[in-house]
Amino acid sequence: MDESQTAPFTATPSQPNGAAVLLLHGFTGSPWEIRPLADALVARGYHVVAPRLPGHGTSPEAMAWVTHRDWEQAADDALLSLSKYRHVFVAGLSMGALLSLILAARHPQLVKGLVLMAPAWRFKAWDVRLSRFLRFGAFDWLGHKYVPKHTTDIEDPEARAMAPVMGRFPVGRLSDLFIVQEHARKCLGDVVAPTLVVASYQDHVVSLDGVHDLHEQLRGSRLLLLRQGFHILPRDKDRALLAAEVGAFLDAQLK
C-alpha cells in the first residue's frame, strides 16, 4: 500500500469562514476516501482535518495491535484539537459515521452539525451480520487470522483503479467494528446536532433499511439518497453532488 496516498492531512482555506470540519474515513480505509469532499469544503472556506485512524492505511499487521478504543480516542483527540473554531462539524464515512455519532453525543456543545455518509448502521452481507452475533466465540479462536480484501466498493472504474486497498485485515478487528456500532447505537439519544444522512441506492456494504432506521431515529435529520455510486461516496460517480449538498448543509448551520 502506498502510504503517501493514505496519509492523514490538514487543509486550510485561503479565505477561512471560521469553521472547521473533522472528516473520518471508514473501516480498513484511509483519508484517501474522503479527499475530494475535503477539497470541496476547503474551497468553501472550511478548515479540514482528516486523521488516519490507528492501524489503517499502512499494513495489515498494523491493524492487529489496535482496538476500537484506539479509533474512538483518535477521533476524540482530533475533534478536541478543533475546539478553537467558532463552528465545528464532523463528517464520517461508514465506520467513520459511527464514530461521528459517538463524538456528537460526547461533545454536544462542540459539534454543531453532522454528516453521516453510508453509515454502517446495519450490514448487507449475511456473513457479516452473522459474525456480529457469533463474534464472542469465533473471534477468540480466530485470533489474528486475516480476511482477504481484493477491491473496494466504488462504481467509478477510474477511482476504483486508483484506490489504495489493504489486501487483508485481521478478522478480530471485525469485533471492534461491531463494538463501535453498539456504542453509536447506545448514544444515539444524546445526539442533538443537525444531521445530514447520505447513502446510495446501490451500496453493496451497508443496508439501506438500516440507513432509513438511523434517519428515523435521529430527530430532525435529513436523508439524501444518491442514485449513482456504491459505498465510498466521496470518490464515486455522484461525488460532485455529494460535495455540493454537504457544503450547502454546513453553510446553512453557519447562519
KEZA-941098 format. One record per residue: residue number from 1; x, y, z of N, C-alpha, C in turn. Coordinates in steps of 0.001 Angstrom, whole numbers. Layout:
(NUM, (X, Y, Z), (X, Y, Z), (X, Y, Z))
...
END
This chain:
(1, (843, -1194, 0), (0, 0, 0), (879, 1246, 0))
(2, (559, 2187, -874), (1304, 3446, -968), (846, 4378, 149))
(3, (1683, 4532, 1179), (1282, 5326, 2334), (1198, 6814, 2027))
(4, (1777, 7255, 920), (1614, 8657, 539), (173, 8936, 118))
(5, (-518, 7909, -369), (-1930, 8048, -729), (-2835, 8051, 497))
(6, (-2420, 7330, 1511), (-3304, 7112, 2666), (-2994, 8011, 3851))
(7, (-2081, 8947, 3675), (-1626, 9779, 4793), (-2732, 10680, 5331))
(8, (-2689, 10980, 6625), (-3618, 11973, 7176), (-3272, 13347, 6628))
(9, (-4229, 14248, 6655), (-3943, 15582, 6135), (-4774, 16639, 6843))
(10, (-4258, 17853, 6769), (-4948, 19046, 7238), (-4927, 20045, 6092))
(11, (-6047, 20682, 5841), (-6135, 21637, 4735), (-6758, 22935, 5238))
(12, (-6083, 24035, 4958), (-6527, 25351, 5419), (-6933, 26202, 4227))
(13, (-8105, 26830, 4252), (-8575, 27637, 3117), (-7856, 28975, 3023))
(14, (-7816, 29512, 1825), (-7218, 30836, 1649), (-8128, 31929, 2190))
(15, (-9440, 31675, 2178), (-10412, 32622, 2729), (-11269, 31894, 3769))
(16, (-10771, 31760, 4990), (-11483, 30972, 6014), (-12796, 31603, 6443))
(17, (-13747, 30732, 6756), (-15056, 31203, 7234), (-15217, 31026, 8742))
(18, (-14126, 30618, 9424), (-14179, 30458, 10866), (-14716, 29114, 11326))
(19, (-14944, 28200, 10379), (-15487, 26887, 10731), (-14504, 25791, 10347))
(20, (-14611, 24659, 11052), (-13735, 23523, 10786), (-14562, 22251, 10662))
(21, (-14050, 21322, 9877), (-14715, 20037, 9667), (-13722, 18911, 9949))
(22, (-14124, 17992, 10792), (-13375, 16761, 11010), (-13954, 15695, 10095))
(23, (-13107, 15111, 9255), (-13540, 14077, 8319), (-12954, 12731, 8743))
(24, (-13808, 11727, 8895), (-13393, 10415, 9368), (-13677, 9337, 8323))
(25, (-12649, 8573, 7990), (-12790, 7525, 6976), (-13378, 6254, 7572))
(26, (-13504, 5233, 6738), (-14155, 4001, 7151), (-13208, 2887, 7567))
(27, (-13785, 1763, 7920), (-13058, 576, 8371), (-12183, 25, 7249))
(28, (-10916, -199, 7539), (-9850, -623, 6617), (-9546, 428, 5552))
(29, (-10163, 1597, 5645), (-9940, 2656, 4661), (-8842, 3613, 5095))
(30, (-8903, 4816, 4551), (-7888, 5829, 4851), (-8435, 7193, 4451))
(31, (-7710, 8272, 4789), (-8156, 9607, 4372), (-8294, 9774, 2863))
(32, (-7693, 8888, 2086), (-7866, 8941, 624), (-9341, 8940, 259))
(33, (-10149, 8195, 1001), (-11563, 8033, 669), (-12315, 9358, 641))
(34, (-11931, 10277, 1512), (-12726, 11486, 1681), (-12005, 12750, 1150))
(35, (-10899, 12579, 445), (-10137, 13739, -22), (-10938, 14652, -961))
(36, (-11695, 14135, -1938), (-12453, 15053, -2807), (-13447, 15922, -2040))
(37, (-14096, 15367, -1041), (-15018, 16153, -229), (-14255, 17210, 558))
(38, (-13104, 16833, 1092), (-12278, 17801, 1824), (-11895, 18978, 934))
(39, (-11467, 18692, -281), (-11066, 19765, -1197), (-12229, 20710, -1489))
(40, (-13428, 20142, -1663), (-14605, 20965, -1938), (-14955, 21842, -744))
(41, (-14798, 21316, 459), (-15117, 22095, 1657), (-14084, 23188, 1898))
(42, (-12834, 22898, 1632), (-11791, 23922, 1753), (-12079, 25080, 803))
(43, (-12537, 24754, -399), (-12881, 25799, -1370), (-14015, 26684, -878))
(44, (-14833, 26168, 35), (-15930, 26942, 618), (-15492, 27727, 1855))
(45, (-14252, 27551, 2278), (-13753, 28299, 3422), (-13569, 27515, 4703))
(46, (-13798, 26207, 4656), (-13697, 25382, 5851), (-12270, 24874, 6061))
(47, (-11822, 24926, 7295), (-10584, 24258, 7690), (-10923, 22780, 7866))
(48, (-10141, 21883, 7285), (-10462, 20458, 7296), (-9314, 19654, 7902))
(49, (-9663, 18732, 8775), (-8703, 17794, 9346), (-9201, 16379, 9059))
(50, (-8316, 15554, 8504), (-8666, 14169, 8182), (-7602, 13242, 8768))
(51, (-7797, 12748, 9977), (-6809, 11851, 10591), (-6859, 10462, 9958))
(52, (-5777, 9749, 10120), (-5752, 8332, 9732), (-5925, 7522, 11011))
(53, (-7001, 6773, 11100), (-7294, 6014, 12311), (-6204, 4979, 12579))
(54, (-5861, 4735, 13837), (-4780, 3799, 14171), (-4947, 2443, 13485))
(55, (-3832, 1967, 12920), (-3819, 671, 12250), (-4260, 706, 10803))
(56, (-4804, 1820, 10358), (-5332, 1924, 8999), (-4310, 2535, 8042))
(57, (-4489, 2208, 6770), (-3733, 2880, 5721), (-2253, 2569, 5671))
(58, (-1820, 1522, 6370), (-400, 1174, 6337), (-241, -296, 5941))
(59, (-183, -1181, 6926), (-33, -2613, 6634), (-1094, -3398, 7389))
(60, (-1432, -4592, 6893), (-2405, -5419, 7615), (-1959, -5735, 9037))
(61, (-647, -5911, 9208), (-130, -6241, 10533), (-361, -5112, 11534))
(62, (-361, -3871, 11044), (-571, -2734, 11944), (-1949, -2772, 12587))
(63, (-2918, -3350, 11878), (-4276, -3433, 12423), (-4410, -4499, 13502))
(64, (-3420, -5383, 13595), (-3515, -6478, 14559), (-3376, -5991, 15995))
(65, (-2822, -4803, 16184), (-2480, -4355, 17528), (-3273, -3128, 17967))
(66, (-4396, -2872, 17324), (-5258, -1766, 17737), (-6639, -2313, 18075))
(67, (-7439, -1482, 18737), (-8809, -1865, 19069), (-9721, -666, 18822))
(68, (-10996, -866, 19070), (-11973, 207, 18938), (-11620, 1385, 19846))
(69, (-10981, 1103, 20980), (-10606, 2187, 21891), (-9635, 3153, 21223))
(70, (-8703, 2617, 20449), (-7742, 3466, 19742), (-8449, 4335, 18703))
(71, (-9399, 3775, 17993), (-10118, 4539, 16967), (-10959, 5637, 17606))
(72, (-11661, 5299, 18668), (-12508, 6290, 19333), (-11664, 7396, 19959))
(73, (-10525, 7025, 20540), (-9663, 8034, 21158), (-9045, 8947, 20112))
(74, (-8620, 8385, 18988), (-8027, 9203, 17922), (-9048, 10196, 17377))
(75, (-10292, 9746, 17198), (-11344, 10639, 16715), (-11620, 11735, 17743))
(76, (-11649, 11371, 19003), (-11894, 12335, 20076), (-10788, 13384, 20130))
(77, (-9541, 12937, 20053), (-8405, 13859, 20090), (-8446, 14827, 18911))
(78, (-8778, 14308, 17739), (-8835, 15162, 16549), (-9930, 16211, 16686))
(79, (-11078, 15814, 17242), (-12163, 16771, 17440), (-11757, 17870, 18413))
(80, (-11177, 17480, 19537), (-10808, 18473, 20547), (-9738, 19436, 20042))
(81, (-8944, 19004, 19080), (-7928, 19899, 18512), (-8558, 21051, 17733))
(82, (-9852, 20931, 17423), (-10548, 21965, 16652), (-11400, 22882, 17526))
(83, (-11277, 22759, 18827), (-12177, 23478, 19735), (-12029, 24998, 19668))
(84, (-10960, 25497, 19079), (-10776, 26954, 18986), (-11662, 27582, 17906))
(85, (-12236, 26741, 17027), (-13043, 27275, 15926), (-14449, 27622, 16406))
(86, (-15024, 28620, 15776), (-16358, 29086, 16166), (-17418, 28026, 15876))
(87, (-17273, 27354, 14765), (-18200, 26282, 14386), (-17380, 25042, 14047))
(88, (-17758, 23905, 14621), (-17064, 22652, 14354), (-18080, 21607, 13901))
(89, (-17776, 20969, 12785), (-18641, 19937, 12227), (-17863, 18632, 12112))
(90, (-18601, 17516, 12091), (-17983, 16208, 11906), (-18703, 15484, 10785))
(91, (-17920, 14930, 9859), (-18475, 14144, 8762), (-17720, 12829, 8690))
(92, (-18451, 11729, 8608), (-17800, 10425, 8594), (-18395, 9503, 7557))
(93, (-17552, 8601, 7070), (-17949, 7605, 6077), (-17956, 6227, 6714))
(94, (-19068, 5510, 6604), (-19178, 4129, 7056), (-18896, 4018, 8558))
(95, (-17813, 3350, 8975), (-17486, 3334, 10396), (-17190, 4738, 10895))
(96, (-16642, 5589, 10021), (-16405, 6973, 10401), (-17686, 7692, 10772))
(97, (-18804, 7292, 10164), (-20097, 7871, 10529), (-20500, 7457, 11938))
(98, (-20196, 6209, 12304), (-20492, 5749, 13668), (-19658, 6513, 14685))
(99, (-18380, 6703, 14381), (-17520, 7479, 15264), (-18016, 8921, 15373))
(100, (-18540, 9454, 14278), (-19080, 10817, 14290), (-20257, 10927, 15249))
(101, (-21122, 9926, 15253), (-22256, 9921, 16174), (-21782, 9890, 17629))
(102, (-20767, 9077, 17898), (-20234, 8982, 19254), (-19666, 10331, 19696))
(103, (-18945, 10992, 18814), (-18380, 12302, 19138), (-19473, 13330, 19412))
(104, (-20510, 13316, 18589), (-21597, 14286, 18761), (-22314, 14070, 20088))
(105, (-22440, 12808, 20517), (-23083, 12516, 21796), (-22194, 12919, 22967))
(106, (-20896, 12732, 22828), (-19964, 13064, 23910), (-19725, 14562, 24036))
(107, (-19784, 15260, 22911), (-19438, 16686, 22898), (-20548, 17510, 22228))
(108, (-21741, 17516, 22816), (-22868, 18202, 22175), (-22674, 19712, 22043))
(109, (-21886, 20309, 22924), (-21655, 21753, 22843), (-20655, 22114, 21752))
(110, (-19834, 21173, 21367), (-18784, 21444, 20382), (-19221, 21113, 18962))
(111, (-19901, 19981, 18784), (-20292, 19534, 17437), (-21582, 20235, 17028))
(112, (-21482, 21103, 16032), (-22625, 21912, 15591), (-23397, 21294, 14432))
(113, (-22859, 20232, 13854), (-23554, 19578, 12751), (-22850, 18291, 12373))
(114, (-23621, 17332, 11832), (-23103, 16019, 11476), (-23446, 15675, 10036))
(115, (-22516, 14999, 9367), (-22793, 14415, 8062), (-22421, 12941, 8144))
(116, (-23389, 12071, 7951), (-23188, 10629, 8053), (-23320, 10021, 6667))
(117, (-22195, 9615, 6088), (-22167, 9086, 4720), (-22075, 7560, 4749))
(118, (-23018, 6896, 4095), (-23070, 5426, 4072), (-22824, 4855, 5464))
(119, (-23586, 5297, 6459), (-23329, 4866, 7841), (-23475, 3355, 8001))
(120, (-22526, 2759, 8708), (-22518, 1303, 8890), (-23446, 904, 10029))
(121, (-24701, 1294, 9916), (-25697, 1016, 10955), (-26136, -438, 10911))
(122, (-26205, -974, 9703), (-26579, -2374, 9511), (-25913, -2833, 8208))
(123, (-25346, -4024, 8210), (-24628, -4502, 7029), (-25536, -5318, 6123))
(124, (-25161, -5350, 4849), (-25975, -6042, 3858), (-25621, -7520, 3769))
(125, (-24338, -7859, 3803), (-23899, -9245, 3615), (-24315, -10114, 4804))
(126, (-24887, -11280, 4519), (-25377, -12148, 5589), (-24250, -12667, 6467))
(127, (-23065, -12913, 5876), (-21976, -13467, 6678), (-21427, -12436, 7662))
(128, (-21443, -11149, 7268), (-21008, -10105, 8197), (-22019, -9971, 9327))
(129, (-23305, -9999, 8973), (-24338, -9906, 10013), (-24250, -11073, 10984))
(130, (-24022, -12274, 10436), (-23934, -13453, 11283), (-22731, -13366, 12216))
(131, (-21598, -12900, 11694), (-20383, -12831, 12512), (-20557, -11870, 13685))
(132, (-21440, -10898, 13553), (-21702, -9981, 14665), (-22237, -10723, 15879))
(133, (-23071, -11720, 15636), (-23669, -12456, 16747), (-22790, -13610, 17230))
(134, (-21884, -14076, 16378), (-21022, -15190, 16752), (-19670, -14743, 17279))
(135, (-19416, -13435, 17269), (-18051, -12961, 17457), (-17426, -13354, 18785))
(136, (-18217, -13439, 19852), (-17611, -13686, 21159), (-16963, -15066, 21230))
(137, (-17495, -16038, 20495), (-16841, -17332, 20454), (-15875, -17454, 19299))
(138, (-16299, -17003, 18125), (-15497, -17203, 16923), (-14192, -16426, 16954))
(139, (-14226, -15172, 17380), (-13029, -14347, 17308), (-11979, -14764, 18333))
(140, (-12400, -15497, 19377), (-11434, -15960, 20366), (-10437, -16934, 19739))
(141, (-10956, -17852, 18914), (-10038, -18838, 18344), (-9482, -18411, 16992))
(142, (-10128, -17466, 16331), (-9573, -16984, 15061), (-8356, -16101, 15283))
(143, (-8348, -15412, 16435), (-7180, -14613, 16795), (-6803, -13615, 15724))
(144, (-5551, -13697, 15250), (-5031, -12746, 14268), (-5082, -13291, 12849))
(145, (-5958, -14234, 12580), (-6116, -14703, 11203), (-6644, -13558, 10350))
(146, (-6314, -13596, 9068), (-6611, -12469, 8195), (-7709, -12799, 7187))
(147, (-8485, -11763, 6873), (-9531, -11848, 5854), (-9020, -11127, 4611))
(148, (-9041, -11779, 3447), (-8559, -11098, 2236), (-9530, -10016, 1779))
(149, (-8969, -8961, 1189), (-9778, -7890, 618), (-9126, -7490, -709))
(150, (-9841, -7684, -1803), (-9230, -7516, -3122), (-9551, -6186, -3787))
(151, (-10635, -5561, -3373), (-11043, -4319, -4023), (-11850, -3489, -3030))
(152, (-12433, -2396, -3503), (-13271, -1563, -2658), (-14556, -1249, -3393))
(153, (-15596, -876, -2685), (-16932, -734, -3265), (-17119, 648, -3891))
(154, (-16546, 808, -5089), (-16645, 2044, -5872), (-17112, 1686, -7269))
(155, (-18137, 2377, -7751), (-18649, 2105, -9095), (-17749, 2702, -10177))
(156, (-17258, 3913, -9962), (-16424, 4597, -10952), (-15149, 3782, -11192))
(157, (-14932, 3283, -12419), (-13780, 2401, -12648), (-12430, 3090, -12469))
(158, (-12345, 4372, -12810), (-11073, 5082, -12652), (-10738, 5262, -11172))
(159, (-11713, 5661, -10392), (-11485, 5824, -8954), (-11171, 4482, -8314))
(160, (-11873, 3444, -8721), (-11625, 2116, -8150), (-10208, 1641, -8462))
(161, (-9733, 1925, -9663), (-8384, 1509, -10054), (-7314, 2246, -9246))
(162, (-7598, 3466, -8826), (-6631, 4265, -8062), (-6663, 3955, -6572))
(163, (-7702, 3313, -6110), (-7923, 3164, -4667), (-6830, 2339, -4001))
(164, (-6254, 2859, -2912), (-5315, 2049, -2125), (-6103, 1054, -1283))
(165, (-5878, -211, -1494), (-6652, -1246, -810), (-5744, -2056, 105))
(166, (-6129, -2163, 1368), (-5436, -3055, 2285), (-5821, -4474, 1910))
(167, (-4859, -5253, 1437), (-5149, -6563, 852), (-5708, -7596, 1803))
(168, (-5562, -7366, 3089), (-6120, -8271, 4085), (-6174, -7533, 5420))
(169, (-7004, -8017, 6315), (-7083, -7400, 7637), (-7394, -8472, 8675))
(170, (-6994, -8257, 9922), (-7238, -9260, 10975), (-8730, -9410, 11246))
(171, (-9205, -10628, 11236), (-10637, -10858, 11431), (-11091, -10362, 12799))
(172, (-10181, -10325, 13763), (-10541, -9842, 15089), (-10994, -8401, 15121))
(173, (-10569, -7607, 14133), (-10975, -6196, 14115), (-12448, -6042, 13781))
(174, (-13051, -7076, 13196), (-14497, -7001, 12974), (-15232, -6885, 14303))
(175, (-14720, -7558, 15319), (-15333, -7449, 16641), (-15305, -6010, 17127))
(176, (-14184, -5320, 16878), (-14082, -3918, 17289), (-15033, -3032, 16494))
(177, (-15203, -3342, 15215), (-16162, -2603, 14402), (-17569, -2739, 14976))
(178, (-17931, -3947, 15388), (-19261, -4157, 15955), (-19418, -3437, 17296))
(179, (-18331, -3328, 18061), (-18396, -2596, 19324), (-18626, -1110, 19064))
(180, (-17941, -564, 18057), (-18187, 830, 17681), (-19653, 1005, 17282))
(181, (-20168, 49, 16550), (-21576, 84, 16141), (-22494, 119, 17360))
(182, (-22195, -715, 18337), (-23010, -760, 19551), (-22910, 541, 20343))
(183, (-21713, 1097, 20430), (-21544, 2366, 21145), (-22353, 3473, 20477))
(184, (-22343, 3493, 19147), (-23101, 4512, 18424), (-24603, 4353, 18686))
(185, (-25074, 3122, 18721), (-26494, 2887, 18962), (-26910, 3308, 20366))
(186, (-26047, 3024, 21330), (-26377, 3363, 22718), (-26419, 4872, 22955))
(187, (-25624, 5619, 22221), (-25554, 7061, 22483), (-26439, 7872, 21535))
(188, (-27187, 7201, 20679), (-27961, 7911, 19664), (-28912, 8932, 20269))
(189, (-29519, 8603, 21391), (-30469, 9506, 22026), (-29852, 10790, 22549))
(190, (-28512, 10817, 22650), (-27829, 12014, 23151), (-27354, 12935, 22028))
(191, (-27606, 12555, 20791), (-27172, 13369, 19643), (-28212, 14451, 19376))
(192, (-27775, 15706, 19438), (-28696, 16828, 19219), (-28291, 17671, 18012))
(193, (-27151, 17415, 17426), (-26666, 18230, 16310), (-27513, 17996, 15058))
(194, (-27767, 19036, 14279), (-28423, 18852, 12981), (-27622, 17849, 12145))
(195, (-28334, 16955, 11466), (-27651, 15841, 10800), (-28146, 15637, 9379))
(196, (-27189, 15422, 8484), (-27469, 15012, 7114), (-26995, 13569, 6964))
(197, (-27902, 12685, 6589), (-27586, 11281, 6349), (-27585, 11061, 4839))
(198, (-26495, 10499, 4322), (-26359, 10295, 2876), (-26048, 8833, 2605))
(199, (-26723, 8266, 1623), (-26463, 6879, 1236), (-26761, 6699, -241))
(200, (-26309, 5579, -775), (-26563, 5252, -2178), (-27530, 4078, -2273))
(201, (-28394, 4146, -3254), (-29287, 3023, -3515), (-28501, 1763, -3864))
(202, (-27279, 1914, -4392), (-26515, 789, -4921), (-25404, 304, -3991))
(203, (-25377, 786, -2777), (-24341, 393, -1829), (-24377, -1122, -1602))
(204, (-23210, -1785, -1732), (-23131, -3228, -1523), (-22687, -3600, -116))
(205, (-22373, -2604, 703), (-21813, -2872, 2030), (-22855, -2688, 3125))
(206, (-23529, -1546, 3141), (-24495, -1274, 4200), (-25920, -1403, 3675))
(207, (-26792, -1782, 4579), (-28191, -1974, 4240), (-28932, -634, 4188))
(208, (-29688, -421, 3129), (-30473, 806, 3019), (-31578, 847, 4066))
(209, (-32079, -313, 4464), (-33062, -362, 5550), (-32455, 176, 6844))
(210, (-31187, -159, 7066), (-30506, 351, 8243), (-30328, 1851, 8194))
(211, (-30033, 2374, 7013), (-29885, 3816, 6841), (-31209, 4512, 7157))
(212, (-32301, 3962, 6647), (-33622, 4537, 6940), (-33921, 4478, 8434))
(213, (-33565, 3370, 9071), (-33797, 3226, 10506), (-33033, 4289, 11292))
(214, (-31773, 4510, 10923), (-30976, 5532, 11590), (-31582, 6918, 11389))
(215, (-31962, 7212, 10156), (-32568, 8505, 9842), (-33827, 8744, 10673))
(216, (-34654, 7732, 10814), (-35899, 7877, 11565), (-35644, 8079, 13065))
(217, (-34560, 7508, 13558), (-34262, 7656, 14987), (-33589, 8990, 15308))
(218, (-32965, 9606, 14310), (-32319, 10902, 14519), (-33333, 12007, 14270))
(219, (-33840, 12560, 15316), (-34901, 13559, 15211), (-34450, 14751, 14353))
(220, (-35248, 15065, 13352), (-34976, 16234, 12528), (-33869, 16066, 11506))
(221, (-33346, 14864, 11347), (-32279, 14659, 10362), (-32858, 14689, 8947))
(222, (-31984, 14968, 8012), (-32359, 14982, 6598), (-31697, 13808, 5906))
(223, (-32417, 13121, 5028), (-31896, 11966, 4304), (-31715, 12303, 2837))
(224, (-30527, 12047, 2307), (-30218, 12241, 889), (-29796, 10898, 313))
(225, (-30520, 10413, -706), (-30200, 9156, -1352), (-29660, 9419, -2757))
(226, (-28497, 8875, -3035), (-27838, 9070, -4321), (-28132, 7888, -5246))
(227, (-28325, 8181, -6507), (-28658, 7141, -7477), (-27429, 6530, -8138))
(228, (-26299, 7222, -8067), (-25064, 6707, -8646), (-24048, 6431, -7540))
(229, (-23136, 5494, -7836), (-22075, 5199, -6889), (-22459, 4092, -5926))
(230, (-21424, 3530, -5291), (-21622, 2434, -4350), (-21384, 2912, -2910))
(231, (-20390, 2387, -2234), (-20215, 2663, -803), (-19298, 3856, -506))
(232, (-18225, 3988, -1248), (-17241, 5053, -985), (-17713, 6326, -1695))
(233, (-18741, 6939, -1157), (-19457, 8027, -1820), (-18580, 9208, -2218))
(234, (-17638, 9663, -1384), (-16874, 10856, -1768), (-15962, 10652, -2974))
(235, (-15734, 9384, -3370), (-14876, 9085, -4513), (-15659, 8585, -5722))
(236, (-16965, 8451, -5585), (-17717, 7772, -6633), (-18445, 8746, -7565))
(237, (-19307, 8231, -8399), (-19866, 8982, -9531), (-20652, 10221, -9129))
(238, (-21285, 10204, -7982), (-22054, 11363, -7521), (-21273, 12212, -6519))
(239, (-19939, 12159, -6598), (-19119, 12899, -5631), (-19336, 14405, -5708))
(240, (-19577, 14941, -6915), (-19799, 16386, -7042), (-21123, 16784, -6393))
(241, (-22155, 15971, -6609), (-23445, 16231, -5975), (-23322, 16113, -4461))
(242, (-22619, 15103, -4000), (-22404, 14939, -2565), (-21713, 16160, -1974))
(243, (-20647, 16610, -2612), (-19893, 17755, -2093), (-20757, 19006, -2051))
(244, (-21575, 19206, -3082), (-22447, 20378, -3118), (-23495, 20319, -2010))
(245, (-24091, 19157, -1808), (-25129, 19007, -788), (-24550, 19136, 623))
(246, (-23384, 18529, 850), (-22751, 18641, 2160), (-22351, 20087, 2429))
(247, (-21760, 20747, 1423), (-21368, 22140, 1585), (-22551, 23032, 1895))
(248, (-23660, 22835, 1188), (-24847, 23646, 1422), (-25433, 23385, 2816))
(249, (-25408, 22123, 3238), (-25910, 21772, 4577), (-25074, 22454, 5659))
(250, (-23760, 22388, 5539), (-22900, 23020, 6549), (-23026, 24542, 6507))
(251, (-23101, 25093, 5327), (-23272, 26556, 5217), (-24526, 27020, 5946))
(252, (-25584, 26219, 5851), (-26852, 26588, 6494), (-26730, 26626, 8014))
(253, (-25815, 25837, 8565), (-25631, 25820, 10022), (-24841, 27027, 10518))
(254, (-24192, 27739, 9595), (-23411, 28922, 9989), (-24277, 30149, 10169))
(255, (-25495, 30114, 9667), (-26358, 31298, 9669), (-27028, 31490, 11030))
END
